[in-house]
Amino acid sequence: MTKPDRTFVFEEDGEILGTYYLKTNQDVPGKHVCNCGYMVTSAARGRGLAQKMCLHSQGIAAEMGYRAM
């Protein structure tokens, strides 16, 4: 639980504009809950990238079997 289970980047035209990680919140009995951390570059702020990453992470979390975030 000290390292992310998955890490993603948002890339546009070869430039990384944002990233997020997804990891298990805690071991038993809370392993069905995950945490995420999101970051975007200052140049990408205000473009809705964090919202896109959040929606993406919710789908990935469900695919991984998490029941809460």
PyMOL CGO cylinders between C-alpha atoms (Angstrom):
from pymol import cmd
from pymol.cgo import CYLINDER

trace = [
    CYLINDER, 0.00, 0.00, 0.00, 3.00, 2.28, -0.06, 0.3, 1, 1, 1, 1, 1, 1,
    CYLINDER, 3.00, 2.28, -0.06, 3.18, 2.33, -3.84, 0.3, 1, 1, 1, 1, 1, 1,
    CYLINDER, 3.18, 2.33, -3.84, 0.46, 2.88, -6.44, 0.3, 1, 1, 1, 1, 1, 1,
    CYLINDER, 0.46, 2.88, -6.44, -1.27, -0.12, -7.96, 0.3, 1, 1, 1, 1, 1, 1,
    CYLINDER, -1.27, -0.12, -7.96, -1.58, 1.79, -11.24, 0.3, 1, 1, 1, 1, 1, 1,
    CYLINDER, -1.58, 1.79, -11.24, -0.24, 5.08, -12.60, 0.3, 1, 1, 1, 1, 1, 1,
    CYLINDER, -0.24, 5.08, -12.60, -1.57, 6.89, -15.67, 0.3, 1, 1, 1, 1, 1, 1,
    CYLINDER, -1.57, 6.89, -15.67, -0.50, 9.95, -17.65, 0.3, 1, 1, 1, 1, 1, 1,
    CYLINDER, -0.50, 9.95, -17.65, -2.51, 12.31, -19.83, 0.3, 1, 1, 1, 1, 1, 1,
    CYLINDER, -2.51, 12.31, -19.83, -0.49, 13.08, -22.91, 0.3, 1, 1, 1, 1, 1, 1,
    CYLINDER, -0.49, 13.08, -22.91, -1.27, 15.44, -25.76, 0.3, 1, 1, 1, 1, 1, 1,
    CYLINDER, -1.27, 15.44, -25.76, 0.95, 15.98, -28.80, 0.3, 1, 1, 1, 1, 1, 1,
    CYLINDER, 0.95, 15.98, -28.80, 3.85, 14.25, -27.05, 0.3, 1, 1, 1, 1, 1, 1,
    CYLINDER, 3.85, 14.25, -27.05, 3.60, 16.41, -23.92, 0.3, 1, 1, 1, 1, 1, 1,
    CYLINDER, 3.60, 16.41, -23.92, 2.56, 15.05, -20.53, 0.3, 1, 1, 1, 1, 1, 1,
    CYLINDER, 2.56, 15.05, -20.53, -0.11, 17.37, -19.13, 0.3, 1, 1, 1, 1, 1, 1,
    CYLINDER, -0.11, 17.37, -19.13, -1.32, 15.38, -16.16, 0.3, 1, 1, 1, 1, 1, 1,
    CYLINDER, -1.32, 15.38, -16.16, -1.00, 12.20, -14.16, 0.3, 1, 1, 1, 1, 1, 1,
    CYLINDER, -1.00, 12.20, -14.16, -2.80, 10.23, -11.49, 0.3, 1, 1, 1, 1, 1, 1,
    CYLINDER, -2.80, 10.23, -11.49, -2.21, 7.18, -9.36, 0.3, 1, 1, 1, 1, 1, 1,
    CYLINDER, -2.21, 7.18, -9.36, -4.62, 4.64, -7.95, 0.3, 1, 1, 1, 1, 1, 1,
    CYLINDER, -4.62, 4.64, -7.95, -3.84, 2.50, -4.92, 0.3, 1, 1, 1, 1, 1, 1,
    CYLINDER, -3.84, 2.50, -4.92, -5.52, 0.42, -2.24, 0.3, 1, 1, 1, 1, 1, 1,
    CYLINDER, -5.52, 0.42, -2.24, -6.58, 2.50, 0.74, 0.3, 1, 1, 1, 1, 1, 1,
    CYLINDER, -6.58, 2.50, 0.74, -5.70, -0.08, 3.41, 0.3, 1, 1, 1, 1, 1, 1,
    CYLINDER, -5.70, -0.08, 3.41, -5.33, -3.78, 3.98, 0.3, 1, 1, 1, 1, 1, 1,
    CYLINDER, -5.33, -3.78, 3.98, -8.15, -5.96, 5.26, 0.3, 1, 1, 1, 1, 1, 1,
    CYLINDER, -8.15, -5.96, 5.26, -10.94, -5.00, 5.97, 0.3, 1, 1, 1, 1, 1, 1,
    CYLINDER, -10.94, -5.00, 5.97, -10.67, -1.89, 3.78, 0.3, 1, 1, 1, 1, 1, 1,
    CYLINDER, -10.67, -1.89, 3.78, -8.99, -3.33, 0.71, 0.3, 1, 1, 1, 1, 1, 1,
    CYLINDER, -8.99, -3.33, 0.71, -12.18, -2.76, -1.31, 0.3, 1, 1, 1, 1, 1, 1,
    CYLINDER, -12.18, -2.76, -1.31, -11.54, 1.02, -1.12, 0.3, 1, 1, 1, 1, 1, 1,
    CYLINDER, -11.54, 1.02, -1.12, -8.96, 2.84, -3.26, 0.3, 1, 1, 1, 1, 1, 1,
    CYLINDER, -8.96, 2.84, -3.26, -7.37, 6.27, -3.20, 0.3, 1, 1, 1, 1, 1, 1,
    CYLINDER, -7.37, 6.27, -3.20, -6.29, 8.42, -6.12, 0.3, 1, 1, 1, 1, 1, 1,
    CYLINDER, -6.29, 8.42, -6.12, -4.05, 11.45, -6.45, 0.3, 1, 1, 1, 1, 1, 1,
    CYLINDER, -4.05, 11.45, -6.45, -4.34, 13.75, -9.46, 0.3, 1, 1, 1, 1, 1, 1,
    CYLINDER, -4.34, 13.75, -9.46, -1.94, 16.38, -10.84, 0.3, 1, 1, 1, 1, 1, 1,
    CYLINDER, -1.94, 16.38, -10.84, -1.99, 18.58, -13.93, 0.3, 1, 1, 1, 1, 1, 1,
    CYLINDER, -1.99, 18.58, -13.93, 0.61, 21.00, -15.23, 0.3, 1, 1, 1, 1, 1, 1,
    CYLINDER, 0.61, 21.00, -15.23, -0.02, 24.69, -14.73, 0.3, 1, 1, 1, 1, 1, 1,
    CYLINDER, -0.02, 24.69, -14.73, -0.34, 25.07, -18.52, 0.3, 1, 1, 1, 1, 1, 1,
    CYLINDER, -0.34, 25.07, -18.52, -3.16, 22.50, -18.55, 0.3, 1, 1, 1, 1, 1, 1,
    CYLINDER, -3.16, 22.50, -18.55, -5.25, 23.98, -15.76, 0.3, 1, 1, 1, 1, 1, 1,
    CYLINDER, -5.25, 23.98, -15.76, -8.79, 25.02, -16.58, 0.3, 1, 1, 1, 1, 1, 1,
    CYLINDER, -8.79, 25.02, -16.58, -9.16, 22.57, -19.47, 0.3, 1, 1, 1, 1, 1, 1,
    CYLINDER, -9.16, 22.57, -19.47, -11.09, 19.85, -17.66, 0.3, 1, 1, 1, 1, 1, 1,
    CYLINDER, -11.09, 19.85, -17.66, -8.21, 17.36, -17.64, 0.3, 1, 1, 1, 1, 1, 1,
    CYLINDER, -8.21, 17.36, -17.64, -8.57, 16.55, -13.94, 0.3, 1, 1, 1, 1, 1, 1,
    CYLINDER, -8.57, 16.55, -13.94, -12.25, 15.79, -14.48, 0.3, 1, 1, 1, 1, 1, 1,
    CYLINDER, -12.25, 15.79, -14.48, -11.38, 13.48, -17.39, 0.3, 1, 1, 1, 1, 1, 1,
    CYLINDER, -11.38, 13.48, -17.39, -8.76, 11.70, -15.26, 0.3, 1, 1, 1, 1, 1, 1,
    CYLINDER, -8.76, 11.70, -15.26, -11.23, 11.38, -12.38, 0.3, 1, 1, 1, 1, 1, 1,
    CYLINDER, -11.23, 11.38, -12.38, -13.85, 9.79, -14.61, 0.3, 1, 1, 1, 1, 1, 1,
    CYLINDER, -13.85, 9.79, -14.61, -11.21, 7.48, -16.08, 0.3, 1, 1, 1, 1, 1, 1,
    CYLINDER, -11.21, 7.48, -16.08, -10.02, 6.47, -12.62, 0.3, 1, 1, 1, 1, 1, 1,
    CYLINDER, -10.02, 6.47, -12.62, -13.56, 5.59, -11.53, 0.3, 1, 1, 1, 1, 1, 1,
    CYLINDER, -13.56, 5.59, -11.53, -13.88, 3.17, -14.44, 0.3, 1, 1, 1, 1, 1, 1,
    CYLINDER, -13.88, 3.17, -14.44, -10.46, 1.65, -13.82, 0.3, 1, 1, 1, 1, 1, 1,
    CYLINDER, -10.46, 1.65, -13.82, -11.22, 1.25, -10.09, 0.3, 1, 1, 1, 1, 1, 1,
    CYLINDER, -11.22, 1.25, -10.09, -14.44, -0.59, -10.88, 0.3, 1, 1, 1, 1, 1, 1,
    CYLINDER, -14.44, -0.59, -10.88, -12.60, -2.84, -13.35, 0.3, 1, 1, 1, 1, 1, 1,
    CYLINDER, -12.60, -2.84, -13.35, -10.06, -3.63, -10.63, 0.3, 1, 1, 1, 1, 1, 1,
    CYLINDER, -10.06, -3.63, -10.63, -12.83, -4.67, -8.25, 0.3, 1, 1, 1, 1, 1, 1,
    CYLINDER, -12.83, -4.67, -8.25, -12.84, -1.68, -5.92, 0.3, 1, 1, 1, 1, 1, 1,
    CYLINDER, -12.84, -1.68, -5.92, -16.25, -0.81, -4.50, 0.3, 1, 1, 1, 1, 1, 1,
    CYLINDER, -16.25, -0.81, -4.50, -15.46, 2.65, -3.16, 0.3, 1, 1, 1, 1, 1, 1,
    CYLINDER, -15.46, 2.65, -3.16, -13.03, 5.46, -3.82, 0.3, 1, 1, 1, 1, 1, 1,
]
cmd.load_cgo(trace, "trace")
